[in-house]
Amino acid sequence: GTVAGNLALWSELFRVGVGVFSQPVLLLGIAVLVWSATTVLLSLLAWPRGMKPVWVALLVLAGVAQHYMLDFGVLIDTTMIGNVLATDAREARDLLSPGLLGHVLLVAGLPTLWLWRLPLLARRSAWGQLARSVLLLVASVGLLAGGTLVMYRQIAPLVRSHMHLRYTINPLASILSTAAVTLKPLFKRGKPFVPISAGAALGASYAGQTRVPLLVLVVGETAR
């Protein structure tokens, strides 16, 4: 998943000048951080019973997200997730293509076969399984924090100059952006609407005009 599921991230890193031969240490450090961050997510789902469909769904999500990042150049941020949630199902059908299937098979094909054939561990007590998951979580968080401290001087300038890179980490960008869009409104306290144009009025130059003023509103999308 770190390699095949993050082709968009690697291609962007190569585009901005981070290559295997130019900055191999930085590239390796980013790979370790991506792997450890993904392991943090998986540690929350590291339960032996009933979780295989969830793991497969994450693989399929990674394949779908990678297809649209590579083929359409989109970023999986909150704006894009909002657009996806508001997309009509009939419009979504027009985006289905052999390329989408290819990316899903690339990312999820072999791992899915391996997961379904993987025998489950012997049943453990709930406390034993919880301890195992917590240990994996602590270890992955420790690796992520340690790697960040060690690579901070190299990674911080790169991220500041290319903020869009964080939205190409797959499938974390999709999950975190979806959580922000769906969960953030639940914790946001409602506020009364306040009119922002109550005191607005046309200037003196419009006093003698008979035509209705024309308002032009420009709406843009997320761009790199």
Buried (B, 14 or more C-beta within 10 A) or exposed (E): BBEBBBBBBBEBBEEEEBBEEEBEEBBEBBBBBBBBBBBBBBBEEBBBEEBBEEBBEBBBBBBBBBBBBBBEEBBBBBBBBBEBEEEEEEEEEEEEEEEBEBBBEBBBBEBBEEBEEEEEEEEBEEEEBEEBBEEBBEBBBEBBEEBBEEBEEBBEEBEEEBEBBBBBBBBBBBBBBBEBBEEEEEEEEEEEEEEEEEEEEEEEEEEEEEEEEEEEEEEEEBEE
